[in-house]
Amino acid sequence: MRNQSIYKDLVFNDGEELLKILRQSLWHFFLTLLPAAVIIVISFFLLFPLFYWGSYGRALFFFLLFLGLFIIIKRTVTWYFTTLIITNQRIIDIDQKKLFSKVVSDINLNKVQDVFYWIKGLNQIISRTGNIQVTLNDSKTKIEVKNISRPQKIQQLILQLKNNYLKNSLETAKLSADELVKLVEKIKIGIGEQKFRAITKDELDEDTD
């Protein structure tokens, strides 16, 4: 799978499903590569004059070439591995700081307070991209992802998943309470009502003491 290397080290909970992997749009990614592309083009444009200068010129040519390639590799790695993973239970934020450094944090959907997006500048308008910000219940912690495609749909998706998660949690809690009541009724029938009352009375007396 194309994104398998992103989540192969993640541990998913029982019943957890991977729904979306978000990263910066390709349009903005290619824009970040422009400086490196310019460096490489200039190095080849000056190929003959640099080689004419001898060893110093050749050294400068290869330095510019490898510098451009290094920038491309670094920005490709950081773009590919900097992701926001959305499941039916949580949001996982992976921030690839450098080639060999990243920060991973995950938030359960019940901790999400609000999600909003904004579109700023001609670049985002033309590319139909925007920024997403997820705020948590403490109103201090925020997760922000910039320059993603169709931010309004991502906002709707996260809010809908949050509502579904809270609804399922309430139904599970209600079901557990109903099961507990049924279990008590079975015990009551099994040992007899008088004995059951005697046991509960003794427990209440001990708590009072």
C-alpha positions as CSV (number, residue, x, y, z in Angstrom):
1,M,0.0,0.0,0.0
2,R,1.1,3.5,-0.8
3,N,0.9,4.8,2.8
4,Q,1.8,1.6,4.6
5,S,5.2,3.0,5.8
6,I,3.3,5.8,7.5
7,Y,1.2,3.7,9.9
8,K,3.1,0.3,10.1
9,D,4.5,1.3,13.5
10,L,1.2,2.5,14.9
11,V,-0.8,0.2,17.2
12,F,-4.5,0.3,16.5
13,N,-7.2,-0.4,19.1
14,D,-9.8,-3.1,18.8
15,G,-12.4,-2.0,16.3
16,E,-10.3,1.0,15.2
17,E,-10.4,1.7,11.4
18,L,-8.1,3.9,9.4
19,L,-10.2,6.4,7.5
20,K,-7.9,9.2,6.2
21,I,-4.2,10.1,5.9
22,L,-3.7,13.9,5.3
23,R,-0.6,15.7,4.2
24,Q,0.2,19.0,2.6
25,S,-1.1,19.3,-1.0
26,L,1.2,18.4,-3.9
27,W,0.9,21.9,-5.2
28,H,2.5,23.4,-2.1
29,F,5.0,20.6,-1.9
30,F,6.3,21.3,-5.4
31,L,6.5,25.0,-4.5
32,T,8.9,24.1,-1.7
33,L,11.1,22.3,-4.2
34,L,11.6,25.3,-6.4
35,P,14.7,26.7,-4.6
36,A,16.4,23.3,-5.0
37,A,15.4,23.1,-8.6
38,V,16.8,26.5,-9.3
39,I,20.1,25.6,-7.6
40,I,20.4,22.4,-9.8
41,V,19.5,24.3,-13.0
42,I,22.0,27.0,-12.3
43,S,24.8,24.5,-11.6
44,F,24.2,22.9,-15.0
45,F,23.9,26.3,-16.7
46,L,27.3,27.2,-15.3
47,L,28.7,23.7,-16.0
48,F,31.3,24.8,-18.7
49,P,32.5,28.0,-17.0
50,L,32.9,26.1,-13.7
51,F,34.8,23.2,-15.2
52,Y,37.0,25.8,-17.1
53,W,38.1,27.1,-13.7
54,G,39.6,23.7,-12.8
55,S,39.3,21.8,-9.6
56,Y,37.7,24.7,-7.7
57,G,35.1,25.1,-10.3
58,R,34.3,21.4,-10.4
59,A,34.1,21.3,-6.6
60,L,31.6,24.2,-6.7
61,F,29.6,22.5,-9.4
62,F,29.2,19.2,-7.4
63,F,28.6,21.2,-4.2
64,L,25.7,23.0,-5.8
65,L,24.4,19.8,-7.3
66,F,24.5,17.8,-4.1
67,L,23.0,20.8,-2.2
68,G,20.0,20.9,-4.5
69,L,19.5,17.1,-4.3
70,F,19.9,17.1,-0.5
71,I,17.2,19.8,-0.2
72,I,14.9,17.8,-2.5
73,I,15.4,14.6,-0.4
74,K,14.9,16.4,2.9
75,R,11.7,18.2,1.9
76,T,10.3,15.1,0.2
77,V,10.8,13.0,3.4
78,T,9.4,15.7,5.7
79,W,6.4,16.2,3.4
80,Y,5.6,12.5,3.1
81,F,5.9,11.6,6.7
82,T,4.3,14.8,8.2
83,T,0.7,13.6,8.3
84,L,-2.6,13.7,10.1
85,I,-4.1,10.3,10.5
86,I,-7.8,10.1,11.1
87,T,-9.5,6.9,12.5
88,N,-12.9,6.2,13.8
89,Q,-11.6,6.6,17.4
90,R,-8.8,9.2,17.4
91,I,-6.6,11.7,15.5
92,I,-2.9,10.9,15.2
93,D,-0.6,13.9,14.4
94,I,2.9,13.0,13.0
95,D,5.3,15.9,12.6
96,Q,8.5,15.0,10.8
97,K,10.8,17.8,12.0
98,K,14.0,16.6,10.3
99,L,15.2,13.6,8.3
100,F,15.6,11.5,11.5
101,S,13.5,13.4,14.0
102,K,9.7,13.3,14.4
103,V,7.0,14.0,17.0
104,V,3.9,11.8,17.3
105,S,0.8,12.6,19.3
106,D,-2.7,11.1,19.3
107,I,-6.0,12.4,20.7
108,N,-9.2,10.6,21.3
109,L,-12.1,12.0,19.5
110,N,-14.0,12.7,22.7
111,K,-11.3,15.2,23.6
112,V,-11.9,17.3,20.5
113,Q,-13.7,20.5,21.3
114,D,-14.0,22.1,17.9
115,V,-12.6,22.0,14.4
116,F,-12.4,25.0,12.0
117,Y,-10.6,25.9,8.8
118,W,-9.6,29.0,7.0
119,I,-8.4,29.9,3.5
120,K,-5.8,32.7,3.3
121,G,-4.1,34.2,0.3
122,L,-4.3,33.9,-3.4
123,N,-2.1,30.8,-3.4
124,Q,-4.6,28.8,-1.3
125,I,-7.6,30.2,-3.3
126,I,-6.1,29.1,-6.6
127,S,-5.0,25.7,-5.3
128,R,-8.3,25.2,-3.4
129,T,-6.4,24.4,-0.2
130,G,-6.7,25.6,3.3
131,N,-5.6,25.2,6.9
132,I,-7.3,23.0,9.5
133,Q,-7.1,23.6,13.3
134,V,-8.4,21.1,15.9
135,T,-8.8,22.5,19.4
136,L,-9.1,20.2,22.4
137,N,-11.3,20.4,25.5
138,D,-8.7,22.3,27.5
139,S,-8.9,25.1,24.9
140,K,-5.1,25.4,25.0
141,T,-3.8,22.4,23.0
142,K,-4.2,22.8,19.2
143,I,-3.3,20.7,16.2
144,E,-2.8,22.6,13.0
145,V,-2.3,21.3,9.5
146,K,-1.6,23.7,6.7
147,N,-2.2,23.7,3.0
148,I,-4.4,20.6,2.7
149,S,-7.0,19.9,0.0
150,R,-10.7,20.3,0.7
151,P,-10.4,21.5,4.3
152,Q,-14.1,22.0,4.6
153,K,-14.7,18.2,4.0
154,I,-12.0,17.3,6.6
155,Q,-13.7,19.6,9.1
156,Q,-17.1,17.9,8.5
157,L,-15.5,14.4,8.7
158,I,-13.8,15.0,12.1
159,L,-16.9,16.6,13.7
160,Q,-19.1,13.7,12.4
161,L,-16.7,11.1,13.7
162,K,-16.6,12.9,17.1
163,N,-20.4,12.8,17.3
164,N,-20.5,9.2,16.3
165,Y,-17.8,8.3,18.8
166,L,-19.6,10.1,21.7
167,K,-22.9,8.4,20.7
168,N,-21.4,5.0,20.6
169,S,-19.7,5.6,24.0
170,L,-23.1,6.6,25.6
171,E,-24.8,3.5,24.1
172,T,-22.0,1.3,25.4
173,A,-22.3,2.8,28.9
174,K,-26.1,2.4,28.8
175,L,-25.8,-1.2,27.7
176,S,-23.3,-1.9,30.5
177,A,-25.8,-0.5,33.1
178,D,-28.6,-2.6,31.6
179,E,-26.4,-5.7,31.8
180,L,-25.6,-4.9,35.4
181,V,-29.3,-4.6,36.3
182,K,-30.0,-7.9,34.6
183,L,-27.2,-9.6,36.4
184,V,-28.5,-8.4,39.8
185,E,-31.9,-9.7,38.9
186,K,-30.5,-13.1,38.0
187,I,-28.6,-13.2,41.3
188,K,-31.7,-12.2,43.2
189,I,-33.8,-15.0,41.6
190,G,-31.0,-17.5,42.1
191,I,-30.5,-17.0,45.8
192,G,-34.0,-15.9,46.6
193,E,-35.5,-12.5,47.4
194,Q,-35.3,-12.8,51.2
195,K,-31.6,-13.9,51.2
196,F,-30.8,-11.2,48.7
197,R,-32.4,-8.5,50.9
198,A,-30.5,-9.9,53.9
199,I,-27.2,-9.6,52.1
200,T,-27.9,-6.1,50.9
201,K,-29.0,-5.1,54.3
202,D,-25.8,-6.4,55.9
203,E,-23.8,-4.5,53.3
204,L,-25.6,-1.3,54.1
205,D,-25.2,-1.8,57.8
206,E,-21.4,-2.3,57.4
207,D,-21.2,0.9,55.3
208,T,-23.1,2.8,58.0
209,D,-20.7,1.5,60.7
